[in-house]
Amino acid sequence: MAALGLALGMGAALTGCSGSLAWLGGEPPPDDNALPPAVSPSLVGRGEWHGGLSRAQSTTYLVARNAAEWQSLWDLVGMRVPGALPERLMALGVFLGSRNSSGAGVEVVNTRVEHRDGMRDRLVVEYHEFDQSSRNTATGSLTSPYAIVLVDWSDAPVRFARVP
């Protein structure tokens, strides 16, 4: 399955600004029927997802506490929803937007409750951006990295914080 996803990704990367990656170059995103069913992620046994391609063109943070928000999150990824949002869980999504590096990525490294005197507690989502490509290599590849994690459901406000 991973080899199929890699082969599909490499084939899409070789097509330049045509086909399914055209939206990164400013063209409209493909419709849902253009998404191959083989690349849909599975929800079974998963608590997080990472990827190098999404539909986000700028840094975006999403919190999905219900089915509609869960659907919106996966619409931004550009994949079919892997299944229903599990009860008592919510999803947190960090989307970096367009990057001109094939090695760009993001990972959620911590979530914690921040207690504030006289105010509601809030959930802080700490994430780390990285770039594993060589600094001397200009790939010309546009990417749009994302990370999604499932956490215990909370109605607390959420703050996203980039950490080194």
Buried (B, 14 or more C-beta within 10 A) or exposed (E): EEEEBEEBBEEBBEEEEEEBBBBBEEEEBBEEEEBEEEBBBEBEEEEEBBBBBBBBBEBBEBBBBEEEBBBBBBBBBBBBBBEEBEEEBBBBBBBBBBBEBBBBBBBBEEBEEBEEEEEEEBBBBBBBBEBEBEEEEEEEBBBBBBBBBBBEBBEEEBEBEEEE
